[in-house]
Amino acid sequence: MKSPVAIALIIVGGILILGPAISDHLARNQVVKIMTSTDMTSVNLKPAPMSPFYRGGCIVVGFGMVLVAISRSRDAR
């Protein structure tokens, strides 16, 4: 596998792995901003910011992309 392709797979895989954590952070930040600006004391989050199925899918696909890039790069040597 060519180096630019392997690098792209690793970068995109890393983004997919970190995606759920970044999404959670942004969702919490948005809730805090809304609650502090309007003096609210509670908030109802329906639907949840990210489903567990989607979260797991992002992590599995991200790790898969990184593993494919690593394994194919070893074979190219």
C-alpha positions as CSV (number, residue, x, y, z in Angstrom):
1,M,0.0,0.0,0.0
2,K,1.3,3.4,-0.9
3,S,2.3,5.7,2.0
4,P,-0.3,8.5,1.3
5,V,-3.1,6.0,1.3
6,A,-1.9,4.4,4.6
7,I,-1.5,7.8,6.2
8,A,-5.0,8.8,5.1
9,L,-6.5,5.6,6.5
10,I,-4.7,6.2,9.8
11,I,-5.9,9.8,10.1
12,V,-9.5,9.0,9.1
13,G,-9.5,6.0,11.4
14,G,-8.2,8.2,14.3
15,I,-10.9,10.7,13.6
16,L,-13.6,8.0,13.7
17,I,-12.2,6.6,17.0
18,L,-12.2,10.1,18.6
19,G,-15.5,11.1,17.0
20,P,-17.8,9.8,19.9
21,A,-15.7,11.6,22.5
22,I,-15.6,14.8,20.6
23,S,-19.4,14.6,20.0
24,D,-20.0,14.0,23.7
25,H,-17.9,17.0,24.6
26,L,-19.6,19.3,22.1
27,A,-23.1,18.1,23.3
28,R,-22.3,18.7,26.9
29,N,-20.8,22.1,26.1
30,Q,-24.0,23.1,24.2
31,V,-26.2,22.0,27.1
32,V,-24.1,24.0,29.6
33,K,-24.3,27.1,27.5
34,I,-28.1,26.8,27.2
35,M,-28.6,26.2,30.9
36,T,-26.4,29.0,32.0
37,S,-27.8,31.6,29.6
38,T,-31.5,30.9,30.4
39,D,-31.1,30.0,34.1
40,M,-32.6,26.6,33.6
41,T,-32.1,23.9,36.2
42,S,-32.8,20.8,34.2
43,V,-32.8,19.6,30.6
44,N,-34.3,16.6,28.8
45,L,-32.1,15.0,26.1
46,K,-34.4,13.0,23.8
47,P,-33.0,11.5,21.7
48,A,-29.5,11.1,23.2
49,P,-26.6,12.9,21.5
50,M,-25.2,9.6,20.1
51,S,-26.6,6.1,20.3
52,P,-24.4,3.3,21.7
53,F,-24.7,1.4,18.4
54,Y,-23.4,4.3,16.4
55,R,-20.7,4.9,19.0
56,G,-19.5,1.3,18.8
57,G,-19.6,1.3,15.0
58,C,-17.4,4.4,14.8
59,I,-14.8,2.8,17.1
60,V,-14.8,-0.6,15.4
61,V,-14.6,0.9,11.9
62,G,-11.8,3.3,13.0
63,F,-9.7,0.6,14.5
64,G,-10.3,-1.5,11.4
65,M,-9.0,1.2,9.2
66,V,-5.9,1.7,11.3
67,L,-5.3,-2.1,11.4
68,V,-5.7,-2.4,7.6
69,A,-3.3,0.5,7.0
70,I,-0.7,-1.1,9.3
71,S,-1.0,-4.6,8.0
72,R,-0.9,-3.6,4.3
73,S,2.1,-1.3,4.9
74,R,4.0,-4.2,6.4
75,D,3.3,-6.3,3.3
76,A,4.6,-3.6,1.0
77,R,8.1,-3.7,2.3
